[in-house]
Amino acid sequence: MAAATGRFYYGDFRLWREAIAPDERYGRTVLQEFSGIDQPRVLVIAASGNAGLDLECRCLGFPNPGSKSKKGWVAVKRGLRVGMDARIHRTDPVVWIEDDTTRRVLTSVGGSPALHVAGGHPYFNGDVVLVRRAGVGLFSLGTVSGATGTAFDLSSLSVGIPLHALAAGDEAFLVEAYWLAMVWRDFEPRDERGWWAKEVGYTFRGNGAVTYARTTATVGS
């Protein structure tokens, strides 16, 4: 079996290329304060939440496999820019796939359960999966139900993200974490070496109100 590698998706769009790690920066944006007139102390208003989430997804900046040259690397960056521009007015979820060996290709759609794969799958009821194919908005993020050895159903998340028109050939992944309603801000190649970069950082902005992670920790107790 191939070694597990990570991936980041913005909706249907895969970020270039192997995922390193997501980095959340959650905090208040504008904190309301009332100073009044001639007061010795300012009044800080805790009820003014105004919290925002900055998310950075770090990936390896691998070269263009079809053109390992400066020209090929420029083409990679241009492709990323075009992909960003096509989604500039969207608020798609950012999805972290920690283990891409969970990838399965749908062989058919229909029946009960409806989504069929060849050779089995690693998904259990309650897992969150991303099903996607290349194309703006051609993705579904949902919860597995009715799982059998070679098929499963996909239920839309409770927040009401609709499922796309699922079809044979779509690929499915087990989701490690997601962040809903994120706006894509920028990407930054770091430590470029001519025809590749040591790292590429992708930044997103959202309110952080709806997130999910398979791995949890008990804190504050």
C-alpha positions as CSV (number, residue, x, y, z in Angstrom):
1,M,0.0,0.0,0.0
2,A,1.2,3.5,-0.8
3,A,2.3,5.7,2.0
4,A,-0.4,8.0,3.4
5,T,-0.1,11.6,2.4
6,G,-2.3,14.6,3.2
7,R,-4.4,16.8,1.0
8,F,-6.2,20.1,1.4
9,Y,-9.3,21.0,-0.6
10,Y,-11.2,24.2,-1.0
11,G,-14.5,22.7,-1.9
12,D,-13.7,20.7,-5.0
13,F,-10.3,22.4,-5.6
14,R,-7.1,20.6,-4.5
15,L,-4.4,22.9,-3.2
16,W,-0.9,22.3,-4.5
17,R,0.2,19.9,-3.2
18,E,0.9,17.5,-0.3
19,A,-0.5,18.9,2.9
20,I,1.9,19.7,5.8
21,A,-0.5,21.0,8.5
22,P,-3.4,23.5,9.0
23,D,-2.8,26.4,11.4
24,E,-5.8,28.1,13.0
25,R,-5.5,31.7,14.3
26,Y,-8.7,32.4,16.1
27,G,-9.3,35.6,18.0
28,R,-11.3,38.8,18.3
29,T,-11.4,41.3,15.5
30,V,-12.8,44.5,16.8
31,L,-13.3,44.6,20.6
32,Q,-15.8,47.1,21.7
33,E,-14.8,49.5,24.5
34,F,-16.6,52.3,26.2
35,S,-14.6,55.1,27.5
36,G,-17.3,57.5,28.4
37,I,-16.3,61.0,29.5
38,D,-13.5,61.6,31.9
39,Q,-13.4,58.1,33.3
40,P,-10.4,56.7,35.1
41,R,-10.8,53.3,33.4
42,V,-12.1,52.1,30.1
43,L,-15.1,49.7,30.1
44,V,-14.3,46.6,27.9
45,I,-17.5,45.0,26.6
46,A,-17.1,41.3,26.8
47,A,-20.5,40.7,25.0
48,S,-19.0,42.0,21.8
49,G,-17.8,38.7,20.4
50,N,-16.6,39.8,17.0
51,A,-14.3,36.7,16.7
52,G,-12.8,35.7,13.4
53,L,-10.7,32.7,12.2
54,D,-7.7,33.0,10.0
55,L,-6.7,29.6,8.6
56,E,-3.4,28.8,6.9
57,C,-3.0,25.6,5.0
58,R,0.7,24.7,4.4
59,C,1.6,22.4,1.5
60,L,4.8,21.2,-0.1
61,G,5.6,23.2,-3.2
62,F,6.4,20.3,-5.5
63,P,7.4,21.0,-9.1
64,N,5.2,20.5,-12.1
65,P,5.5,16.8,-12.8
66,G,5.1,17.4,-16.6
67,S,7.6,20.3,-16.8
68,K,10.3,20.3,-14.1
69,S,11.6,23.7,-15.0
70,K,11.1,27.4,-14.2
71,K,8.5,27.5,-16.9
72,G,6.6,24.5,-15.3
73,W,6.7,26.2,-11.9
74,V,5.3,29.4,-13.3
75,A,2.5,27.3,-14.9
76,V,1.7,25.8,-11.4
77,K,1.4,29.3,-9.9
78,R,-0.7,30.5,-12.8
79,G,-3.0,27.5,-12.4
80,L,-3.5,28.3,-8.7
81,R,-4.3,31.9,-9.5
82,V,-6.9,30.8,-12.1
83,G,-8.4,28.4,-9.6
84,M,-8.6,31.1,-7.0
85,D,-10.1,33.6,-9.4
86,A,-12.9,31.1,-10.4
87,R,-13.9,30.8,-6.7
88,I,-13.3,34.4,-5.6
89,H,-17.0,34.9,-4.8
90,R,-17.5,31.6,-3.0
91,T,-17.5,30.6,0.6
92,D,-16.6,26.9,0.3
93,P,-15.4,24.7,3.1
94,V,-11.7,24.1,3.6
95,V,-11.2,20.3,4.1
96,W,-8.2,18.5,5.4
97,I,-7.6,14.9,4.3
98,E,-4.9,13.6,6.5
99,D,-4.7,10.2,4.8
100,D,-5.3,10.0,1.1
101,T,-5.2,6.1,1.1
102,T,-8.8,6.5,2.2
103,R,-9.6,7.6,-1.4
104,R,-12.2,5.5,-3.2
105,V,-13.8,6.1,-6.6
106,L,-17.5,5.7,-7.0
107,T,-18.4,2.9,-9.5
108,S,-22.1,3.6,-9.6
109,V,-24.8,5.7,-7.9
110,G,-28.3,4.3,-7.1
111,G,-30.1,1.9,-4.9
112,S,-29.9,1.6,-1.1
113,P,-27.3,2.3,-0.1
114,A,-26.6,4.6,-3.1
115,L,-22.9,5.1,-3.4
116,H,-21.0,2.0,-4.6
117,V,-17.2,1.4,-4.7
118,A,-15.1,-1.5,-5.8
119,G,-13.1,-3.5,-3.3
120,G,-14.5,-2.1,-0.1
121,H,-14.1,1.2,1.7
122,P,-12.8,2.4,5.2
123,Y,-15.9,4.5,6.1
124,F,-18.1,3.9,9.0
125,N,-21.5,5.3,9.9
126,G,-21.0,8.8,11.4
127,D,-17.7,9.5,9.5
128,V,-17.5,12.7,7.4
129,V,-16.4,12.3,3.9
130,L,-15.7,14.6,1.0
131,V,-17.0,13.4,-2.4
132,R,-15.7,15.5,-5.3
133,R,-14.6,15.9,-8.9
134,A,-12.9,18.7,-10.8
135,G,-15.1,21.7,-11.3
136,V,-16.3,24.7,-9.4
137,G,-18.9,23.6,-6.8
138,L,-18.7,19.9,-7.8
139,F,-18.3,18.5,-4.3
140,S,-20.3,17.2,-1.3
141,L,-19.4,17.2,2.3
142,G,-21.5,14.8,4.3
143,T,-22.0,12.1,6.9
144,V,-21.8,8.4,6.1
145,S,-24.9,6.3,6.9
146,G,-26.2,2.9,5.9
147,A,-22.6,1.6,5.3
148,T,-22.0,-1.9,3.9
149,G,-18.8,-3.4,2.8
150,T,-18.9,-1.9,-0.7
151,A,-21.5,0.9,-0.5
152,F,-22.8,3.8,1.7
153,D,-25.2,6.6,1.8
154,L,-24.2,10.3,2.2
155,S,-26.4,12.6,4.3
156,S,-26.0,16.3,4.0
157,L,-24.5,18.1,7.0
158,S,-26.9,19.6,9.5
159,V,-25.9,23.1,8.4
160,G,-27.6,22.4,5.1
161,I,-24.8,22.2,2.6
162,P,-26.5,20.6,-0.4
163,L,-25.1,17.5,-2.1
164,H,-23.9,17.9,-5.7
165,A,-25.1,15.6,-8.5
166,L,-23.1,12.5,-7.4
167,A,-21.9,10.3,-10.3
168,A,-19.7,7.4,-11.1
169,G,-16.1,8.5,-11.2
170,D,-16.4,10.9,-8.3
171,E,-13.7,10.3,-5.6
172,A,-14.4,10.1,-1.9
173,F,-12.0,10.8,1.0
174,L,-12.3,10.4,4.8
175,V,-12.2,13.9,6.3
176,E,-9.9,14.7,9.3
177,A,-11.2,18.2,9.7
178,Y,-13.2,21.0,8.0
179,W,-13.9,24.6,8.3
180,L,-17.1,25.9,6.8
181,A,-17.9,29.2,5.0
182,M,-14.3,30.2,4.4
183,V,-13.1,32.9,2.0
184,W,-9.9,32.3,0.0
185,R,-7.5,35.2,0.5
186,D,-4.2,34.4,-1.0
187,F,-1.4,31.9,-1.6
188,E,2.3,32.5,-1.0
189,P,5.2,30.3,-2.3
190,R,8.0,30.4,0.3
191,D,11.7,29.7,-0.3
192,E,11.3,29.2,-4.1
193,R,14.1,27.3,-5.7
194,G,13.5,28.2,-9.4
195,W,11.3,25.2,-10.4
196,W,9.7,24.4,-7.0
197,A,9.2,25.9,-3.6
198,K,10.0,24.5,-0.1
199,E,6.4,25.4,1.0
200,V,3.3,27.1,-0.2
201,G,1.0,28.8,2.3
202,Y,-2.7,29.3,1.5
203,T,-4.7,31.7,3.7
204,F,-8.4,31.8,4.3
205,R,-10.7,33.9,6.4
206,G,-14.0,33.0,8.1
207,N,-15.9,33.3,11.4
208,G,-15.0,29.9,12.7
209,A,-18.5,29.2,13.9
210,V,-18.8,25.7,12.3
211,T,-15.8,23.4,12.3
212,Y,-15.2,19.7,12.7
213,A,-12.3,17.5,13.7
214,R,-12.1,13.7,14.1
215,T,-9.4,14.1,16.8
216,T,-10.5,15.8,20.0
217,A,-8.9,16.7,23.3
218,T,-10.5,17.5,26.7
219,V,-9.2,20.9,27.8
220,G,-10.3,23.2,30.5
221,S,-11.3,20.5,32.9
